[in-house]
Amino acid sequence: MDPPNVIVVGAGPVGCTAALLLADRGIPVTLIERHLEPHRLPRAVHLDDEVARTLHRIGVSEALLARSRPGRGLRLLDADHRVMAEFRREAEVADSGFPGATMFHQPDLEALLLDRIHRHPLVASHRGVEVHAIEGVHAPLSAPPVRVHTRAVADEAARTFAGSLVLGCDGANSTVRHLLGVRMRDLRFAERWLIVDVRADPPLDTWDGVEQVCDPARAATFMHVTDDRYRWEFQLRDGEDEADLVGALGRLLQPWTRRADLDGLKVVRTAAYTFRARLAVRLRVGRAFLLGDAAHLTPPFIGQGLAAGIRDADNLAWKIAHVLTGHAAPGLLDTYETERRPHAAALIRKAKLAGWAMTGGQDAAATVRRLLLSAAVRNDRIRDRLASTATPPLRAGALRRDRRLFPRSRVLRVGALIPNPLLCLADGEEVRLDDLLGGAPALLTAGSPEPELVAACRRYGITPLRVTDAAAAPGEPEWITARLAPGRATRLRALTGDPSLVVLVRPDRVIAAVAARSQPPVLPWTTS
């Protein structure tokens, strides 16, 4: 029997990512979007290496990286544009298989996602359609489908879509969230900023990373996005209007353009935004889920707004697929909120703290900030943490921790992402771990494939992989054997350092459990 379909509301990057992750796992998707055409102006401009792995699994990362560029780090400047601190990030590929940070043009990403959507046989896309009612979300998964009632934007023609589950990926003013009656909790952050997107010919002679001007009188951010594209963000004072700054753009941009006019610049967009910190009190209501900006709003200071939404999609899609195809009990869906809500809250707190460190306070706070930054920049550990794009590990959910193993599994922590190193197969082919595993759960060890491990993999449909430091040779018929590429640092060498360790990896590449003595970990979710 074919699995029932899922309705995704919102065809932005988060909705498209969720739809493709589901469809690639064999789940039919109905994708609904109220706008007839995708948004043509830039919005998000930064993605980290963790999110790039998700985009790779849905087949768009290679083309996106070809149109993007690595982010080179962060400079903090004082009011006179003198460098207070610099946190450089190298462009080399990280242990994740991608640059630590990528600067990109969001319309490029949306075009790539929509191209895959339109070509995917399991995704039915409906644009110009507005949701106005949802019925049946409180019934169990075995009940008749959820019914989503819509009207066409053009002529108000009514149409009803039916699906097993509904995913609300429809942005900060989410209709789905409103219909579900879910409140957004205000986390006490609201700042008005002017966003300025520019194309320059010839390109500007600027530093290649992000510059944050820590000026209590006028905080500002500058980013070289891609090629000839640049973005500035200027904090608006209380009572100040967008037009006040737009009329003085030449002067505002002068520290970077070195001229008081706009010659050679094409202003693509100016818009005033209120940066907020908000979190939905619930991410799930029965058979409906909230993702992306419909679920949380993150101030932009650490570049995690869009990334958080893509993490939502990656976290939820494999769980839905497991449940709808009979590989897991419905209780697995409860772990979406258990895992994603605290993680989103942690990144919101980090963004608020970063915002204060970069822009908060007046003269006294600026003096304290300068002293703290002067100390931080001299500490290698703090510098590395500030430059790192790694996000916190998951704390609870579809995970199983064994505290007795913590000293031995410190490098490969439960709740964190498994590294994505380059591996050498027996035939000489070199491949990244993610490409080798595809979208399947996996069991990784450097030890011999014991009968208990073989049986567990066969029972639960898990891909078994033996990782070695020696030349890979054909092993057990049911096992893949691969050698870690020589001369490359990777945290996965923790396995070859302790061959008795066994690591269970989820389809979203999160480490679900670690066991010892070559025994299979206990599956941290119930099978159906």
C-alpha positions as CSV (number, residue, x, y, z in Angstrom):
1,M,0.0,0.0,0.0
2,D,1.3,3.5,-0.9
3,P,1.9,5.8,2.1
4,P,-0.6,8.6,2.6
5,N,0.3,12.1,1.5
6,V,1.4,15.0,3.6
7,I,0.2,18.6,3.0
8,V,2.9,21.3,3.2
9,V,1.7,24.9,3.4
10,G,4.3,27.4,2.2
11,A,6.7,27.0,-0.7
12,G,9.6,29.0,0.6
13,P,13.0,27.4,1.3
14,V,11.7,25.6,4.4
15,G,8.5,24.3,2.8
16,C,10.3,23.1,-0.3
17,T,13.1,21.5,1.8
18,A,10.5,19.6,3.8
19,A,8.6,18.5,0.7
20,L,11.7,17.2,-1.0
21,L,13.0,15.4,2.0
22,L,9.6,13.6,2.3
23,A,9.2,12.9,-1.4
24,D,12.8,11.6,-1.7
25,R,11.7,9.1,1.0
26,G,8.7,8.0,-1.0
27,I,6.1,10.1,0.8
28,P,3.7,12.0,-1.6
29,V,3.4,15.7,-0.9
30,T,0.8,18.4,-1.7
31,L,2.6,21.8,-1.6
32,I,0.3,24.8,-1.2
33,E,1.5,28.4,-1.7
34,R,-0.6,31.6,-1.7
35,H,1.8,33.6,-3.9
36,L,1.7,33.0,-7.7
37,E,5.4,33.7,-8.1
38,P,8.4,33.2,-5.8
39,H,9.8,36.2,-4.0
40,R,12.4,37.9,-6.3
41,L,14.3,40.0,-3.7
42,P,17.1,38.8,-1.4
43,R,16.3,38.0,2.2
44,A,18.5,35.4,3.9
45,V,22.2,35.6,2.9
46,H,24.0,33.1,5.2
47,L,23.9,29.3,5.6
48,D,26.2,27.2,7.8
49,D,27.9,23.9,7.0
50,E,25.3,21.8,8.9
51,V,22.5,23.1,6.8
52,A,24.5,22.7,3.6
53,R,24.5,19.0,4.4
54,T,20.7,18.9,4.3
55,L,20.6,20.8,1.0
56,H,23.1,18.3,-0.4
57,R,20.8,15.4,0.5
58,I,18.0,17.0,-1.6
59,G,20.3,17.6,-4.5
60,V,20.8,21.4,-4.6
61,S,24.0,22.1,-2.7
62,E,26.5,21.7,-5.6
63,A,24.6,24.2,-7.8
64,L,24.1,26.6,-4.9
65,L,27.8,26.5,-3.9
66,A,28.7,27.3,-7.5
67,R,26.7,30.5,-7.2
68,S,27.8,31.3,-3.7
69,R,31.1,32.0,-1.8
70,P,32.6,30.9,1.5
71,G,32.1,33.3,4.4
72,R,35.5,34.5,5.7
73,G,34.7,35.4,9.3
74,L,33.6,38.4,11.4
75,R,35.2,41.8,12.2
76,L,33.9,44.0,15.0
77,L,34.5,47.7,14.4
78,D,34.2,50.7,16.7
79,A,32.4,53.8,15.8
80,D,35.4,55.1,13.8
81,H,35.6,51.8,11.9
82,R,38.7,50.7,13.7
83,V,39.0,46.9,14.2
84,M,38.3,45.8,17.8
85,A,38.4,42.1,17.1
86,E,38.6,39.8,14.1
87,F,37.4,36.2,14.0
88,R,38.7,34.7,10.8
89,R,37.1,31.6,9.2
90,E,39.1,29.8,6.6
91,A,37.4,28.8,3.4
92,E,38.6,25.2,3.5
93,V,36.0,22.5,3.7
94,A,35.3,21.5,7.3
95,D,34.8,18.0,8.8
96,S,31.1,18.4,7.7
97,G,32.2,18.3,4.0
98,F,31.3,22.0,3.4
99,P,32.7,25.4,4.2
100,G,31.9,26.6,7.7
101,A,29.8,29.5,6.3
102,T,28.3,30.2,2.9
103,M,27.1,33.6,1.6
104,F,24.4,33.2,-0.9
105,H,21.6,34.9,-2.8
106,Q,18.2,33.6,-1.6
107,P,16.5,33.8,-5.0
108,D,19.2,31.4,-6.3
109,L,18.4,28.9,-3.6
110,E,14.6,29.2,-4.2
111,A,15.0,28.7,-8.0
112,L,17.1,25.5,-7.4
113,L,14.5,24.1,-4.9
114,L,11.5,24.9,-7.1
115,D,13.2,23.3,-10.1
116,R,13.5,20.0,-8.1
117,I,9.9,20.4,-6.8
118,H,8.6,20.8,-10.4
119,R,10.5,17.7,-11.6
120,H,9.7,15.5,-8.6
121,P,6.9,12.9,-9.4
122,L,5.7,12.8,-5.8
123,V,5.2,16.5,-5.3
124,A,2.0,18.2,-6.5
125,S,2.5,22.0,-6.3
126,H,-0.4,24.4,-6.1
127,R,0.4,28.2,-6.3
128,G,-2.1,31.1,-5.9
129,V,-4.0,29.1,-3.2
130,E,-4.8,30.4,0.2
131,V,-5.7,28.3,3.3
132,H,-8.7,29.4,5.2
133,A,-9.7,26.4,7.4
134,I,-8.2,23.1,8.6
135,E,-10.4,20.2,9.9
136,G,-9.4,17.0,11.7
137,V,-6.0,17.8,13.1
138,H,-6.9,16.5,16.6
139,A,-7.9,13.0,15.4
140,P,-5.3,10.2,15.7
141,L,-3.1,9.3,12.7
142,S,-5.4,6.3,11.9
143,A,-8.5,8.6,11.5
144,P,-9.7,9.9,8.2
145,P,-7.3,12.5,6.6
146,V,-7.0,16.1,7.7
147,R,-8.9,18.4,5.4
148,V,-7.3,21.7,4.4
149,H,-9.9,24.1,2.8
150,T,-8.5,26.7,0.4
151,R,-9.5,29.5,-1.9
152,A,-7.8,30.5,-5.1
153,V,-6.3,34.0,-4.7
154,A,-7.4,35.0,-8.3
155,D,-11.0,34.1,-8.3
156,E,-11.7,32.6,-4.8
157,A,-12.6,29.2,-6.2
158,A,-12.8,26.8,-3.3
159,R,-10.8,23.6,-3.1
160,T,-10.2,21.1,-0.3
161,F,-7.0,19.0,0.0
162,A,-6.7,15.9,2.2
163,G,-3.6,14.5,3.8
164,S,-2.4,12.5,6.8
165,L,-0.4,15.4,8.3
166,V,-0.1,19.2,7.8
167,L,3.2,21.1,7.9
168,G,2.8,24.9,8.4
169,C,5.8,26.5,6.7
170,D,4.1,29.7,5.9
171,G,6.2,32.3,7.6
172,A,6.1,34.7,10.5
173,N,2.4,35.6,9.8
174,S,1.5,32.0,9.6
175,T,-2.1,31.2,8.7
176,V,-1.7,27.7,9.8
177,R,-0.4,28.8,13.2
178,H,-3.4,31.2,13.5
179,L,-5.9,28.5,12.6
180,L,-4.4,26.1,15.1
181,G,-4.7,28.7,17.8
182,V,-1.0,28.6,18.8
183,R,0.4,31.7,20.5
184,M,3.9,33.1,19.8
185,R,5.8,33.8,23.1
186,D,7.6,37.2,23.0
187,L,11.2,36.7,24.1
188,R,11.7,40.5,24.7
189,F,13.7,41.6,21.8
190,A,12.6,44.1,19.2
191,E,14.9,46.4,17.1
192,R,14.1,48.3,14.0
193,W,16.7,48.1,11.2
194,L,17.0,49.4,7.7
195,I,18.1,46.7,5.2
196,V,20.0,47.9,2.0
197,D,20.8,45.5,-0.8
198,V,23.1,46.8,-3.5
199,R,24.9,45.7,-6.7
200,A,28.2,47.4,-7.4
201,D,30.0,47.9,-10.7
202,P,32.9,47.7,-10.4
203,P,33.0,45.5,-7.2
204,L,33.9,47.3,-4.0
205,D,37.3,47.0,-2.4
206,T,36.2,45.7,1.0
207,W,37.1,43.1,3.5
208,D,35.7,39.7,2.4
209,G,33.9,38.8,5.6
210,V,31.1,40.3,7.8
211,E,31.7,43.6,9.5
212,Q,29.7,44.7,12.5
213,V,30.0,48.3,13.6
214,C,29.6,48.4,17.3
215,D,28.5,52.1,17.5
216,P,26.0,53.0,20.3
217,A,24.9,55.9,18.1
218,R,24.3,53.9,14.9
219,A,25.0,50.1,14.9
220,A,25.5,48.7,11.4
221,T,26.4,45.5,9.6
222,F,28.1,45.0,6.3
223,M,28.3,41.8,4.2
224,H,29.8,41.0,0.8
225,V,27.2,38.5,-0.3
226,T,28.1,37.1,-3.8
227,D,30.0,38.6,-6.7
228,D,28.7,42.1,-7.1
229,R,26.0,41.9,-4.3
230,Y,26.4,43.6,-1.0
231,R,24.2,44.1,2.0
232,W,24.1,46.8,4.8
233,E,21.9,46.9,7.8
234,F,21.6,50.1,9.9
235,Q,19.8,50.3,13.3
236,L,17.0,52.8,13.3
237,R,16.7,55.1,16.3
238,D,13.4,55.5,18.2
239,G,11.1,57.6,16.2
240,E,13.3,57.5,13.1
241,D,11.7,56.8,9.8
242,E,13.1,54.6,6.9
243,A,13.0,57.6,4.6
244,D,15.4,59.6,6.9
245,L,18.1,57.1,6.2
246,V,17.3,56.3,2.6
247,G,17.7,59.9,1.7
248,A,21.3,59.8,3.1
249,L,22.4,56.5,1.7
250,G,25.5,57.8,0.0
251,R,26.8,59.2,3.3
252,L,25.9,56.0,5.2
253,L,27.7,53.7,2.7
254,Q,30.7,56.0,2.4
255,P,33.0,54.2,4.8
256,W,32.8,51.2,2.4
257,T,32.4,52.9,-1.0
258,R,34.8,55.8,-0.2
259,R,32.5,58.3,-1.9
260,A,29.4,60.3,-0.8
261,D,27.2,59.5,-3.8
262,L,25.8,56.3,-5.2
263,D,27.6,56.3,-8.5
264,G,28.4,52.7,-9.6
265,L,25.8,51.3,-7.2
266,K,22.4,49.9,-8.0
267,V,20.1,49.9,-5.0
268,V,18.1,46.7,-5.3
269,R,16.1,47.1,-2.2
270,T,15.7,49.2,0.9
271,A,13.3,48.0,3.6
272,A,12.7,48.6,7.3
273,Y,12.4,45.4,9.4
274,T,11.8,44.9,13.1
275,F,14.1,42.1,14.3
276,R,12.2,40.0,16.8
277,A,12.8,37.1,19.1
278,R,9.7,34.9,19.4
279,L,9.0,31.2,19.9
280,A,5.7,29.3,19.4
281,V,4.4,27.9,22.7
282,R,3.8,24.6,20.8
283,L,5.3,23.2,17.6
284,R,2.7,20.5,17.2
285,V,-1.1,20.4,17.5
286,G,-2.3,16.9,16.8
287,R,-1.6,16.1,13.1
288,A,-0.3,19.6,12.3
289,F,3.3,20.9,12.8
290,L,4.9,24.3,12.7
291,L,8.3,24.9,11.0
292,G,10.6,27.8,10.2
293,D,9.4,31.4,10.9
294,A,5.9,30.0,11.7
295,A,7.5,28.4,14.7
296,H,10.3,30.8,15.8
297,L,11.8,34.2,14.9
298,T,15.6,34.6,15.5
299,P,17.4,38.0,15.5
300,P,19.8,37.9,12.5
301,F,23.1,38.4,14.4
302,I,24.3,34.8,14.1
303,G,22.7,34.1,10.7
304,Q,20.5,31.3,12.0
305,G,17.0,32.3,10.9
306,L,16.6,30.3,7.7
307,A,19.0,27.7,9.0
308,A,16.7,26.9,11.9
309,G,13.8,26.3,9.6
310,I,15.8,23.9,7.4
311,R,16.8,22.1,10.6
312,D,13.1,21.8,11.5
313,A,12.4,20.2,8.1
314,D,15.3,17.8,8.4
315,N,14.4,16.8,11.9
316,L,10.7,16.1,11.1
317,A,10.8,14.6,7.6
318,W,12.5,11.4,8.4
319,K,10.3,10.8,11.5
320,I,7.2,11.3,9.3
321,A,8.5,8.9,6.7
322,H,9.4,6.3,9.4
323,V,5.9,6.5,10.9
324,L,3.9,6.5,7.7
325,T,5.9,3.6,6.2
326,G,5.5,1.5,9.4
327,H,9.2,1.7,10.6
328,A,8.3,3.5,13.8
329,A,5.3,4.0,16.1
330,P,3.5,7.4,16.0
331,G,5.1,8.4,19.2
332,L,8.3,9.3,17.3
333,L,6.5,12.4,16.0
334,D,6.3,13.7,19.6
335,T,10.1,14.1,19.6
336,Y,9.9,16.9,16.9
337,E,8.9,19.4,19.6
338,T,11.0,17.8,22.3
339,E,14.1,18.3,20.1
340,R,13.5,21.4,18.0
341,R,11.9,23.8,20.4
342,P,14.7,23.8,23.0
343,H,17.3,24.0,20.2
344,A,15.6,26.9,18.6
345,A,15.3,28.6,22.0
346,A,19.0,28.2,22.6
347,L,19.9,29.8,19.3
348,I,17.5,32.7,19.9
349,R,19.3,33.3,23.3
350,K,22.7,33.2,21.5
351,A,21.5,35.6,18.9
352,K,20.2,38.0,21.5
353,L,23.5,37.9,23.4
354,A,25.4,38.4,20.2
355,G,23.2,41.4,19.4
356,W,23.9,43.0,22.7
357,A,27.6,42.3,22.4
358,M,27.7,44.0,19.0
359,T,25.1,46.8,19.3
360,G,23.6,47.0,22.8
361,G,23.9,49.8,25.4
362,Q,25.3,53.3,25.3
363,D,28.8,54.6,26.1
364,A,29.3,52.7,29.3
365,A,28.2,49.4,27.8
366,A,30.5,50.1,24.8
367,T,33.4,50.5,27.1
368,V,32.7,47.2,28.8
369,R,32.3,45.6,25.5
370,R,35.7,46.8,24.2
371,L,37.4,45.4,27.3
372,L,35.7,42.0,27.0
373,L,36.5,41.8,23.3
374,S,40.1,42.7,23.9
375,A,40.4,39.8,26.3
376,A,38.4,37.4,24.1
377,V,40.5,38.1,21.0
378,R,43.7,37.0,22.8
379,N,42.2,33.6,23.9
380,D,42.5,31.0,21.2
381,R,39.7,28.8,22.7
382,I,37.2,31.8,22.8
383,R,38.3,32.9,19.3
384,D,37.6,29.4,17.9
385,R,34.2,29.2,19.6
386,L,33.2,32.6,18.3
387,A,34.3,31.6,14.8
388,S,32.6,28.2,14.9
389,T,29.3,27.6,13.2
390,A,28.5,24.4,15.2
391,T,25.1,24.5,17.0
392,P,24.3,22.9,20.3
393,P,23.6,19.1,20.4
394,L,20.1,18.0,21.0
395,R,19.4,17.3,24.6
396,A,16.3,15.0,24.6
397,G,14.1,13.2,22.2
398,A,14.8,10.2,19.9
399,L,18.2,9.8,21.6
400,R,19.6,7.3,24.1
401,R,22.5,8.3,26.3
402,D,24.7,6.0,28.4
403,R,26.5,8.1,31.0
404,R,29.0,5.3,31.6
405,L,30.3,5.9,28.1
406,F,30.6,9.6,28.2
407,P,34.4,9.8,28.6
408,R,34.8,7.4,25.7
409,S,32.2,9.0,23.4
410,R,33.0,12.6,24.2
411,V,34.1,13.3,20.6
412,L,31.1,11.6,19.1
413,R,28.4,13.0,21.4
414,V,24.8,11.8,21.3
415,G,22.6,14.5,20.0
416,A,25.4,16.0,17.8
417,L,25.9,15.6,14.1
418,I,28.1,12.8,12.9
419,P,31.1,14.1,11.0
420,N,31.0,13.8,7.2
421,P,34.6,12.9,6.2
422,L,36.0,11.6,3.0
423,L,36.1,7.8,2.8
424,C,37.9,5.4,0.5
425,L,36.0,2.4,-0.7
426,A,37.5,-1.0,-1.6
427,D,37.4,-0.2,-5.4
428,G,39.3,3.1,-4.8
429,E,36.4,5.4,-5.1
430,E,36.4,8.4,-2.7
431,V,33.0,9.4,-1.2
432,R,31.7,11.5,1.7
433,L,30.0,9.7,4.5
434,D,26.6,11.3,3.7
435,D,26.7,10.2,0.1
436,L,27.6,6.7,1.2
437,L,24.7,6.4,3.6
438,G,22.0,8.2,1.6
439,G,19.0,8.9,3.7
440,A,19.1,5.7,5.7
441,P,19.9,5.2,9.4
442,A,23.3,3.7,9.9
443,L,25.4,1.7,12.4
444,L,29.1,2.7,12.4
445,T,31.9,0.8,14.1
446,A,35.6,0.1,13.5
447,G,35.3,-3.4,15.1
448,S,34.4,-6.7,13.5
449,P,30.8,-7.1,12.4
450,E,29.5,-9.2,15.3
451,P,26.4,-11.4,14.7
452,E,24.4,-9.2,17.0
453,L,25.2,-6.1,15.0
454,V,24.4,-7.8,11.7
455,A,21.0,-9.0,13.1
456,A,20.1,-5.5,14.5
457,C,20.8,-3.9,11.1
458,R,18.8,-6.5,9.3
459,R,15.9,-6.2,11.7
460,Y,15.6,-2.4,11.6
461,G,16.6,-1.6,8.0
462,I,19.9,0.0,9.2
463,T,22.9,0.5,6.9
464,P,26.0,-1.1,8.5
465,L,29.4,0.6,8.0
466,R,32.8,-0.6,9.2
467,V,35.3,2.3,9.3
468,T,39.0,1.5,9.2
469,D,42.4,3.2,9.1
470,A,43.8,0.5,6.9
471,A,43.1,-0.1,3.2
472,A,39.5,-1.0,2.7
473,A,38.9,-4.5,1.6
474,P,35.7,-6.4,0.8
475,G,34.2,-7.5,4.2
476,E,31.0,-9.2,5.2
477,P,28.5,-9.3,2.4
478,E,25.9,-7.1,4.3
479,W,28.5,-4.6,5.5
480,I,30.1,-1.6,3.8
481,T,33.8,-1.2,4.6
482,A,35.5,2.1,4.1
483,R,38.9,3.6,5.0
484,L,39.2,7.1,6.4
485,A,41.1,9.2,3.8
486,P,44.7,9.4,5.0
487,G,46.1,12.7,6.1
488,R,42.8,14.3,6.9
489,A,41.7,15.3,10.4
490,T,38.2,14.0,11.4
491,R,36.4,13.3,14.6
492,L,35.3,10.0,13.1
493,R,38.8,8.7,14.0
494,A,37.4,8.2,17.5
495,L,36.0,5.0,16.2
496,T,39.3,3.6,14.9
497,G,40.8,4.7,18.2
498,D,38.3,2.5,20.1
499,P,37.0,-0.3,17.8
500,S,34.6,-1.5,20.5
501,L,32.4,1.6,20.1
502,V,29.2,1.3,18.0
503,V,27.4,4.5,16.9
504,L,23.8,4.6,15.7
505,V,23.2,7.5,13.3
506,R,19.7,8.8,12.4
507,P,18.7,9.7,8.8
508,D,19.2,13.4,9.7
509,R,22.8,12.4,10.6
510,V,22.3,13.1,14.3
511,I,24.1,10.6,16.6
512,A,21.2,8.7,18.2
513,A,23.1,6.4,20.5
514,V,26.5,5.0,21.4
515,A,27.2,1.5,22.7
516,A,30.4,-0.4,23.7
517,R,31.7,-3.9,23.6
518,S,30.6,-4.2,20.0
519,Q,27.0,-4.5,21.0
520,P,24.2,-2.8,19.1
521,P,22.7,0.3,20.8
522,V,19.2,0.2,22.0
523,L,17.0,1.8,19.3
524,P,15.8,5.1,20.9
525,W,12.3,5.0,19.2
526,T,9.6,2.4,19.2
527,T,9.1,0.3,16.1
528,S,5.5,-0.3,14.9
